Amino acid sequence: MRWPRLERILTRAPLSYRVVRQSGSHKTLESTGRPTLRLSFHDRQELPGSIIRKILVQDVGLSDADARALLQATENGMTIHLDVHLDTADSGSMVWWADTADIPGLTVAAPSLRELEILSREAVLEAGVDDPAVELRLVDEAPPSSAEITARADWTEPAGTAADASRTAGHLAKT
């Protein structure tokens, strides 16, 4: 692992460190309720596992199991499974939303399934998972047909989205 990836792990939830001072490659990171870190690594430098363990376990104070789980959750190529739901909002418009047990607290909502796919990937990247595979699984009732969407006077969907939703929904794994 290289320093930029470890820095992303440190600065995102659940650790939430922030860089408070920097001079060249020397950085001071602070997080509420955690010890201050003073680290110096070059971006292209490959960090050995012993250094990563020292930082996460000895310096930050995580248990070995918590450090391993945190590293595994941000591994390249990890597949994030999002459960997709379709609800009717108070206004009567339809809303797609997704959540996941893989990243606690991650919930994404959008007016179309296609936008939900895009926003879900962005949210997973923001959560610190490098190069994730995002898999959507439909867990609620089947999505409405294009005719049902068109029949709703209050539903306004961007052009082509209803067809995208119907086509994409056919690829979702029904659980």
LINKALIN-V714270 format. One record per helix or strand of 2 or more residues. SS is the DSSP state (helix for helix, strand for strand). FROM is the first residue (numbers start at 1). LEN is the number of residues. If there is no record, write none. Layout:
ss=<SS;SS>
from=<FROM;FROM>
len=<LEN;LEN>
This chain:
ss=<helix;strand;strand;strand;helix;helix;strand;strand;strand;helix;strand;helix;helix>
from=<3;18;26;34;49;64;79;94;107;113;133;146;161>
len=<9;6;6;7;11;10;10;6;4;14;6;6;9>
